[in-house]
Amino acid sequence: MSFVVLVRHNATLVLREPGPVISRLAQPIVLITLMRPLYTAAVPGSAGTLDVVTGMQVMFSMLALSVVGSAILTERTWRTWDRVRATSARPSVMLVAKAVPAFGVLLAQQAVVLCFGVLAFGMRMADAWLAVLAVVCWVLALLGIGATLGALLRSQSELNVAYDIGGVLLSALGGALVPLSRLPGWARAMAPGSPAYWAVSALRSAASGSVGPTLRACLVLLAVALVFGALACWRISRGWSRSRLL
């Protein structure tokens, strides 16, 4: 089975279930609009707008892990995953083919939220190319994490728990909802363990034009993408993610 055929097949699966995609695009825009006055009152100047836009952007992209994980779980539930595994395609090729449509969805979400912040509220981006780099690295990290969840978990309910509770928890811990300076000491100490922490750091550093901090955060996000992507490939190659009645 060719790579192009796999990509087309996976894109069709995503388009047939547009609800999660539309939700993850609309929800951050609504919350940014409603919560921006609160943020700007707490944080003077343009920093409040930057905080609320990047915070909602990171949190809802964490919740959008459902798009990636569900792409694998759906095929396992439908018992079509074994058919794909029976082809000559390697696990890495299968995951990349799964990732291409999801990459487009997540990239669109990031672009929509950032453009909304810039156009609607005048949020400033000092370096657009740094922002693009930060977004791409964050999306790659999300793809790796989402693919691993899809390969490890056994049901949609388990996936729902993972991205609902885990996504909100990691987003809050990473400073997406509340500034890190306002978090308890133990939470600040744990914050670097959350991928959301590095995503927030990359996006906000890119907005201010800080090259060093942006690149450092992007390297961490790329490492997250590689580690989780390798774990997902290993899991699938072991045959542990075959279809089963759920």
VOBA-1610 file (N, C-alpha, C; in pm, whole numbers, padded with zeros to 5 digits, always signed):
BEGIN
Met+00086-00119+00000Met+00000+00000+00000Met+00089+00124+00000Ser+00070+00214-00096Ser+00157+00329-00109Ser+00128+00432-00001Phe+00228+00518+00022Phe+00215+00622+00123Phe+00102+00717+00089Val+00089+00751-00040Val-00017+00844-00083Val-00154+00786-00055Val-00171+00657-00080Val-00300+00591-00054Val-00332+00596+00095Leu-00231+00570+00179Leu-00253+00574+00323Leu-00292+00714+00370Val-00225+00815+00316Val-00258+00953+00354Val-00400+00987+00313Arg-00438+00948+00189Arg-00574+00977+00142Arg-00677+00907+00228His-00649+00783+00264His-00740+00706+00349His-00758+00775+00484Asn-00648+00820+00545Asn-00655+00883+00677Asn-00720+01020+00670Ala-00698+01092+00562Ala-00765+01222+00546Ala-00916+01203+00535Thr-00958+01098+00467Thr-01101+01068+00454Thr-01163+01041+00591Leu-01091+00966+00676Leu-01142+00936+00810Leu-01160+01063+00891Val-01065+01155+00881Val-01074+01281+00956Val-01191+01365+00907Leu-01208+01372+00775Leu-01313+01455+00718Leu-01453+01399+00745Arg-01463+01269+00765Arg-01593+01210+00793Arg-01641+01240+00934Glu-01549+01280+01023Glu-01586+01315+01160Glu-01535+01455+01189Pro-01598+01559+01132Pro-01545+01695+01145Pro-01577+01762+01278Gly-01664+01700+01358Gly-01706+01763+01483Gly-01591+01802+01574Pro-01501+01709+01612Pro-01389+01746+01700Pro-01302+01856+01641Val-01282+01854+01510Val-01198+01956+01446Val-01263+02093+01460Ile-01392+02102+01429Ile-01463+02230+01438Ile-01464+02280+01582Ser-01484+02188+01675Ser-01487+02225+01817Ser-01355+02284+01861Arg-01245+02221+01824Arg-01113+02268+01867Arg-01073+02398+01799Leu-01138+02431+01688Leu-01114+02559+01622Leu-01197+02672+01684Ala-01321+02641+01721Ala-01412+02744+01769Ala-01393+02775+01917Gln-01369+02674+01999Gln-01364+02694+02144Gln-01257+02794+02188Pro-01132+02784+02139Pro-01034+02882+02187Pro-01068+03025+02149Ile-01130+03046+02033Ile-01167+03181+01992Ile-01273+03238+02085Val-01370+03156+02122Val-01475+03201+02213Val-01416+03238+02348Leu-01331+03151+02402Leu-01275+03176+02535Leu-01178+03294+02535Ile-01102+03311+02428Ile-01013+03427+02420Ile-01094+03556+02426Thr-01203+03560+02352Thr-01287+03679+02349Thr-01347+03709+02486Leu-01392+03606+02556Leu-01457+03624+02685Leu-01358+03654+02797Met-01239+03592+02792Met-01145+03601+02904Met-01040+03710+02887Arg-01030+03768+02768Arg-00927+03869+02747Arg-00940+03987+02843Pro-01060+04041+02871Pro-01068+04152+02967Pro-01010+04116+03103Leu-01031+03991+03147Leu-00978+03948+03276Leu-00826+03945+03274Tyr-00769+03893+03167Tyr-00624+03885+03157Tyr-00560+04023+03148Thr-00618+04109+03066Thr-00559+04242+03048Thr-00572+04326+03175Ala-00673+04299+03256Ala-00686+04369+03383Ala-00581+04323+03483Ala-00546+04194+03475Ala-00448+04138+03569Ala-00305+04165+03524Val-00284+04165+03391Val-00149+04185+03337Val-00153+04309+03249Pro-00088+04416+03287Pro-00096+04542+03212Pro-00028+04534+03075Gly-00070+04623+02987Gly-00008+04631+02855Gly-00054+04519+02764Ser+00028+04492+02663Ser-00006+04391+02563Ser+00020+04249+02611Ala+00087+04235+02725Ala+00120+04101+02775Ala-00005+04021+02809Gly-00110+04089+02856Gly-00233+04017+02889Gly-00295+03953+02767Thr-00296+04023+02656Thr-00350+03965+02532Thr-00266+03848+02486Leu-00134+03863+02493Leu-00045+03753+02454Leu-00067+03632+02542Asp-00083+03655+02672Asp-00102+03542+02765Asp-00230+03465+02735Val-00341+03537+02713Val-00466+03467+02692Val-00469+03396+02557Val-00412+03457+02455Val-00412+03393+02322Val-00326+03267+02323Thr-00203+03278+02371Thr-00114+03161+02370Thr-00161+03056+02470Gly-00219+03101+02582Gly-00270+03005+02680Gly-00382+02920+02625Met-00481+02984+02563Met-00592+02909+02504Met-00545+02826+02384Gln-00449+02880+02311Gln-00393+02807+02197Gln-00330+02676+02242Val-00253+02681+02348Val-00186+02560+02397Val-00285+02464+02460Met-00377+02515+02542Met-00471+02425+02610Met-00558+02349+02510Phe-00613+02420+02412Phe-00703+02351+02320Phe-00628+02268+02216Ser-00501+02294+02196Ser-00425+02203+02112Ser-00394+02075+02190Met-00378+02087+02323Met-00365+01965+02404Met-00492+01882+02397Leu-00607+01949+02402Leu-00734+01877+02390Leu-00752+01820+02251Ala-00688+01880+02152Ala-00698+01830+02015Ala-00618+01702+01993Leu-00552+01654+02098Leu-00489+01522+02090Leu-00591+01414+02053Ser-00718+01443+02082Ser-00823+01348+02049Ser-00829+01321+01899Val-00795+01421+01817Val-00799+01404+01671Val-00697+01300+01628Val-00577+01307+01689Val-00470+01214+01652Val-00497+01075+01709Gly-00526+01068+01839Gly-00549+00938+01901Gly-00669+00866+01845Ser-00777+00941+01819Ser-00898+00878+01766Ser-00877+00822+01626Ala-00786+00881+01550Ala-00759+00831+01415Ala-00709+00687+01419Ile-00632+00652+01522Ile-00583+00515+01537Ile-00687+00427+01604Leu-00748+00479+01711Leu-00846+00398+01784Leu-00967+00363+01698Thr-01009+00455+01612Thr-01124+00428+01526Thr-01098+00309+01436Glu-00980+00304+01379Glu-00948+00190+01291Glu-00937+00061+01370Arg-00888+00070+01492Arg-00881-00051+01574Arg-01021-00101+01608Thr-01112-00008+01637Thr-01250-00045+01668Thr-01320-00104+01547Trp-01294-00044+01430Trp-01355-00093+01307Trp-01287-00219+01252Arg-01178-00260+01316Arg-01100-00376+01273Arg-01039-00358+01133Thr-01008-00235+01099Thr-00937-00210+00973Thr-00788-00189+00997Trp-00748-00169+01123Trp-00607-00146+01153Trp-00523-00268+01119Asp-00577-00390+01144Asp-00502-00511+01112Asp-00478-00524+00962Arg-00574-00477+00884Arg-00556-00484+00738Arg-00441-00395+00693Val-00434-00278+00756Val-00324-00188+00721Val-00191-00247+00766Arg-00189-00307+00885Arg-00067-00369+00936Arg-00024-00487+00851Ala-00118-00550+00783Ala-00085-00667+00701Ala-00015-00629+00571Thr-00015-00501+00536Thr+00051-00457+00414Thr+00202-00449+00438Ser+00273-00413+00334Ser+00420-00402+00344Ser+00465-00273+00411Ala+00370-00184+00445Ala+00407-00056+00505Ala+00465-00077+00644Arg+00574-00009+00672Arg+00637-00017+00803Arg+00558+00066+00904Pro+00574+00034+01034Pro+00502+00111+01136Pro+00529+00260+01127Ser+00655+00298+01100Ser+00687+00441+01090Ser+00612+00506+00975Val+00600+00435+00861Val+00528+00489+00746Val+00380+00501+00777Met+00325+00401+00846Met+00184+00405+00883Met+00155+00523+00974Leu+00244+00548+01070Leu+00220+00659+01162Leu+00236+00794+01093Val+00332+00804+01003Val+00349+00930+00929Val+00226+00957+00843Ala+00174+00851+00779Ala+00053+00866+00698Ala-00065+00909+00784Lys-00071+00858+00906Lys-00175+00902+01000Lys-00152+01047+01041Ala-00025+01084+01052Ala+00008+01215+01106Ala-00015+01328+01007Val-00005+01300+00877Val-00013+01408+00779Val-00147+01483+00786Pro-00263+01414+00781Pro-00390+01488+00794Pro-00404+01557+00930Ala-00362+01488+01037Ala-00370+01548+01170Ala-00278+01670+01181Phe-00162+01662+01117Phe-00071+01777+01115Phe-00138+01898+01052Gly-00210+01875+00944Gly-00281+01984+00878Gly-00388+02044+00968Val-00461+01957+01039Val-00567+02005+01129Val-00508+02088+01243Leu-00404+02035+01308Leu-00344+02105+01421Leu-00277+02235+01377Leu-00213+02232+01261Leu-00149+02353+01210Leu-00253+02460+01180Ala-00368+02417+01123Ala-00475+02512+01096Ala-00528+02573+01225Gln-00543+02490+01328Gln-00591+02540+01457Gln-00497+02647+01512Gln-00366+02616+01510Gln-00269+02712+01562Gln-00272+02843+01483Ala-00279+02831+01351Ala-00279+02950+01265Ala-00404+03034+01289Val-00519+02969+01300Val-00645+03042+01322Val-00641+03120+01453Val-00595+03055+01560Val-00593+03122+01690Val-00495+03239+01690Leu-00375+03219+01635Leu-00277+03327+01631Leu-00326+03444+01545Cys-00379+03412+01429Cys-00429+03517+01340Cys-00546+03593+01404Phe-00629+03521+01477Phe-00739+03587+01548Phe-00685+03685+01651Gly-00584+03643+01726Gly-00525+03732+01826Gly-00463+03856+01764Val-00397+03837+01649Val-00332+03949+01582Val-00434+04044+01520Leu-00531+03989+01449Leu-00626+04071+01375Leu-00735+04132+01463Ala-00783+04054+01560Ala-00894+04102+01642Ala-00848+04191+01758Phe-00731+04160+01815Phe-00689+04232+01935Phe-00553+04298+01922Gly-00497+04297+01802Gly-00371+04367+01781Gly-00252+04305+01850Met-00256+04175+01876Met-00142+04108+01939Met-00020+04119+01847Arg+00093+04152+01904Arg+00214+04173+01825Arg+00300+04047+01822Met+00352+04015+01704Met+00447+03906+01687Met+00576+03968+01632Ala+00679+03975+01718Ala+00802+04042+01679Ala+00872+03969+01565Asp+00862+03839+01561Asp+00929+03760+01457Asp+00835+03651+01409Ala+00779+03669+01290Ala+00681+03573+01238Ala+00745+03436+01214Trp+00870+03434+01168Trp+00935+03306+01139Trp+00963+03227+01266Leu+00998+03297+01373Leu+01014+03228+01501Leu+00882+03169+01547Ala+00773+03242+01524Ala+00640+03192+01561Ala+00606+03068+01481Val+00637+03068+01352Val+00612+02950+01268Val+00692+02831+01319Leu+00818+02854+01353Leu+00903+02746+01405Leu+00844+02690+01535Ala+00803+02778+01624Ala+00745+02734+01751Ala+00619+02652+01729Val+00533+02697+01638Val+00408+02626+01610Val+00436+02488+01551Val+00528+02480+01456Val+00558+02352+01392Val+00615+02252+01493Cys+00707+02297+01577Cys+00765+02208+01678Cys+00660+02161+01778Trp+00570+02250+01817Trp+00464+02214+01910Trp+00368+02112+01846Val+00333+02134+01720Val+00244+02041+01651Val+00310+01903+01639Leu+00438+01898+01610Leu+00508+01770+01601Leu+00507+01697+01735Ala+00526+01772+01844Ala+00519+01711+01977Ala+00379+01656+02003Leu+00277+01730+01965Leu+00140+01684+01982Leu+00114+01556+01903Leu+00166+01550+01781Leu+00147+01431+01699Leu+00210+01309+01765Gly+00331+01325+01819Gly+00397+01214+01885Gly+00319+01165+02006Ile+00274+01260+02089Ile+00197+01223+02209Ile+00065+01158+02169Gly-00005+01218+02073Gly-00134+01164+02031Gly-00122+01025+01972Ala-00018+01001+01890Ala+00001+00869+01832Ala+00028+00765+01940Thr+00104+00802+02041Thr+00132+00709+02150Thr+00005+00675+02227Leu-00078+00776+02254Leu-00204+00749+02322Leu-00292+00656+02239Gly-00297+00679+02108Gly-00378+00594+02022Gly-00328+00451+02018Ala-00196+00433+02031Ala-00138+00299+02026Ala-00146+00227+02160Leu-00146+00302+02270Leu-00142+00240+02402Leu-00281+00213+02460Leu-00372+00309+02444Leu-00502+00298+02509Leu-00593+00202+02434Arg-00691+00147+02504Arg-00773+00040+02447Arg-00914+00082+02410Ser-00956+00200+02448Ser-01093+00240+02418Ser-01102+00391+02407Gln-01212+00436+02348Gln-01235+00580+02334Gln-01253+00645+02470Ser-01313+00573+02565Ser-01334+00630+02698Ser-01199+00656+02767Glu-01104+00564+02751Glu-00972+00586+02808Glu-00904+00707+02743Leu-00921+00722+02613Leu-00864+00836+02543Leu-00928+00966+02590Asn-01060+00964+02611Asn-01130+01083+02659Asn-01075+01128+02794Val-01051+01032+02883Val-00994+01065+03014Val-00855+01124+02998Ala-00776+01066+02909Ala-00637+01110+02891Ala-00630+01254+02842Tyr-00709+01288+02739Tyr-00694+01424+02687Tyr-00780+01526+02762Asp-00891+01483+02824Asp-00971+01578+02902Asp-00900+01616+03031Ile-00868+01515+03112Ile-00803+01543+03241Ile-00656+01576+03221Gly-00586+01490+03146Gly-00443+01513+03125Gly-00416+01642+03052Gly-00496+01672+02950Gly-00473+01794+02873Gly-00490+01920+02955Val-00597+01926+03033Val-00621+02043+03117Val-00516+02053+03228Leu-00482+01939+03290Leu-00384+01939+03398Leu-00247+01986+03348Leu-00201+01930+03237Leu-00070+01968+03184Leu-00069+02112+03135Ser-00182+02157+03080Ser-00190+02296+03036Ser-00180+02392+03155Ala-00254+02361+03260Ala-00250+02446+03380Ala-00112+02443+03443Leu-00052+02325+03450Leu+00080+02310+03509Leu+00186+02384+03427Gly+00163+02393+03296Gly+00259+02458+03209Gly+00243+02609+03200Gly+00148+02666+03272Gly+00130+02810+03271Gly+00040+02862+03162Ala-00040+02774+03102Ala-00129+02818+02994Ala-00253+02889+03048Leu-00296+02854+03168Leu-00418+02912+03224Leu-00389+03021+03326Val-00288+02998+03408Val-00250+03093+03514Val-00100+03117+03501Pro-00054+03242+03510Pro+00091+03268+03504Pro+00168+03182+03604Leu+00283+03135+03565Leu+00362+03048+03651Leu+00393+03114+03785Ser+00411+03245+03783Ser+00444+03316+03907Ser+00332+03308+04010Arg+00210+03280+03964Arg+00095+03271+04055Arg+00069+03128+04103Leu+00140+03031+04049Leu+00119+02893+04088Leu+00194+02862+04218Pro+00149+02759+04291Pro+00222+02718+04413Pro+00365+02676+04379Gly+00450+02680+04478Gly+00590+02646+04457Gly+00609+02507+04399Trp+00534+02408+04450Trp+00549+02272+04402Trp+00508+02261+04255Ala+00407+02341+04213Ala+00362+02339+04074Ala+00467+02402+03983Arg+00530+02510+04029Arg+00635+02573+03949Arg+00753+02479+03930Ala+00782+02400+04034Ala+00893+02306+04024Ala+00864+02194+03924Met+00736+02155+03914Met+00697+02047+03824Met+00669+02095+03682Ala+00652+02225+03663Ala+00609+02280+03534Ala+00694+02236+03415Pro+00828+02233+03425Pro+00908+02192+03308Pro+00884+02049+03263Gly+00819+01968+03345Gly+00785+01832+03305Gly+00665+01825+03213Ser+00597+01938+03194Ser+00479+01942+03107Ser+00519+01993+02968Pro+00480+01922+02861Pro+00506+01974+02727Pro+00444+02111+02704Ala+00332+02138+02771Ala+00266+02268+02756Ala+00356+02381+02804Tyr+00438+02355+02904Tyr+00530+02457+02955Tyr+00624+02504+02844Trp+00677+02410+02768Trp+00771+02443+02662Trp+00699+02505+02542Ala+00575+02464+02519Ala+00497+02526+02411Ala+00467+02672+02443Val+00425+02699+02567Val+00398+02836+02609Val+00526+02919+02600Ser+00635+02862+02647Ser+00763+02932+02643Ser+00803+02965+02499Ala+00790+02867+02409Ala+00828+02888+02270Ala+00743+02997+02204Leu+00613+02991+02225Leu+00523+03086+02160Leu+00541+03227+02214Arg+00552+03241+02345Arg+00567+03374+02403Arg+00706+03432+02375Ser+00808+03349+02372Ser+00941+03397+02337Ser+00946+03440+02192Ala+00880+03364+02105Ala+00876+03401+01963Ala+00803+03533+01944Ala+00697+03555+02021Ala+00621+03679+02009Ala+00705+03800+02047Ser+00798+03782+02141Ser+00884+03893+02183Ser+01013+03900+02104Gly+01034+03804+02013Gly+01154+03805+01931Gly+01277+03751+02000Ser+01261+03676+02109Ser+01374+03619+02184Ser+01417+03488+02118Val+01527+03493+02044Val+01569+03377+01965Val+01614+03262+02053Gly+01703+03289+02149Gly+01758+03183+02232Gly+01653+03102+02307Pro+01567+03166+02386Pro+01463+03090+02457Pro+01369+03016+02364Thr+01339+03074+02247Thr+01251+03007+02152Thr+01316+02879+02100Leu+01442+02888+02061Leu+01511+02771+02008Leu+01528+02663+02115Arg+01556+02703+02237Arg+01571+02606+02345Arg+01440+02531+02369Ala+01329+02604+02373Ala+01199+02539+02392Ala+01164+02451+02274Cys+01198+02494+02153Cys+01169+02414+02033Cys+01248+02283+02034Leu+01371+02288+02080Leu+01451+02165+02088Leu+01389+02065+02184Val+01337+02115+02296Val+01270+02025+02391Val+01145+01965+02328Leu+01069+02045+02256Leu+00948+01994+02191Leu+00981+01891+02084Leu+01089+01913+02010Leu+01130+01814+01910Leu+01174+01684+01977Ala+01240+01695+02091Ala+01278+01574+02165Ala+01155+01498+02212Val+01054+01571+02258Val+00927+01507+02297Val+00865+01435+02178Ala+00865+01499+02062Ala+00809+01439+01942Ala+00883+01311+01905Leu+01014+01312+01911Leu+01093+01195+01874Leu+01073+01079+01972Val+01073+01111+02101Val+01058+01006+02203Val+00921+00939+02193Phe+00816+01019+02187Phe+00681+00963+02182Phe+00655+00897+02046Gly+00708+00954+01939Gly+00691+00891+01808Gly+00758+00755+01803Ala+00879+00745+01860Ala+00949+00616+01864Ala+00873+00515+01949Leu+00816+00562+02060Leu+00737+00472+02145Leu+00616+00419+02071Ala+00548+00506+01997Ala+00430+00462+01920Ala+00469+00360+01814Cys+00580+00385+01743Cys+00626+00290+01641Cys+00661+00156+01703Trp+00729+00160+01817Trp+00766+00036+01885Trp+00643-00042+01929Arg+00546+00029+01982Arg+00423-00036+02029Arg+00353-00107+01913Ile+00342-00038+01801Ile+00272-00095+01686Ile+00351-00212+01627Ser+00482-00199+01621Ser+00564-00305+01564Ser+00559-00432+01649Arg+00530-00417+01778Arg+00515-00534+01866Arg+00381-00601+01850Gly+00291-00537+01779Gly+00160-00596+01757Gly+00064-00579+01872Trp+00096-00491+01968Trp+00011-00474+02086Trp-00109-00386+02060Ser-00112-00317+01945Ser-00224-00227+01921Ser-00322-00284+01818Arg-00323-00415+01803Arg-00416-00475+01708Arg-00560-00455+01752Ser-00650-00466+01654Ser-00792-00443+01682Ser-00842-00547+01782Arg-00937-00506+01861Arg-01001-00599+01954Arg-01138-00541+01987Leu-01224-00626+02034Leu-01356-00579+02075Leu-01338-00492+02198Leu-01400-00373+02195Leu-01385-00280+02305Leu-01518-00261+02377
//
